[in-house]
């Protein structure tokens, strides 16, 4: 119901974004890909397109950071304000995603990332926002164009944060994460110099020290 209401309220934003994307870059307004849902069941995942389309001949492998050469100006804005993620409200309404949960992984990457203890991440529905996506938003996006460093420094932390969410999930915790997401996006909008540090980082660091 919340997603239906949000979709109705944000419909003007959808329309304006579709027009701006179409004007800014040839191709579809939406980006679609196959992602792993709960229990690894694949589903069609939607975003507003923020990068120029490449043909199959020049198609690159799945990237974790944005390809700077392909991101167009409007795309950079909607990525920064997370407007590009709004079409996932449709995924939530269809029952494939939740408002809060681990971010859905591309099917091409799920086997090598969600293995061992991280398989537990697939026991819950993926979400529109999560601890890991907030970490990626405030830290990971500073690695844009530095794919190898991102995989080395950011991906392991994101996996630990997603796993932590699975263990801590509750309605109250979900509400707190939604409010934290809104606050963080607002701080980005006003170009705040300092963005909040995710408190869960201390928990996974303490866990790492204990295990060592």
Secondary structure by P-SEA (a helix, b strand, c coil): caaaaaaaaaaaaaaaaaaaaaaacccccbbbbbbbccccbbbbbbccccccccccccccccccccccccccaaaaaaaaaccccccaaaaaaacccccccccccccccccccccccccccccbbbccccaaaaaaaacccccccaaaaaaaccaaaaaaaaaaaaacccaaaaaaaaaaaaaaaaaaaacccccccccaaaaaaaaaaaac
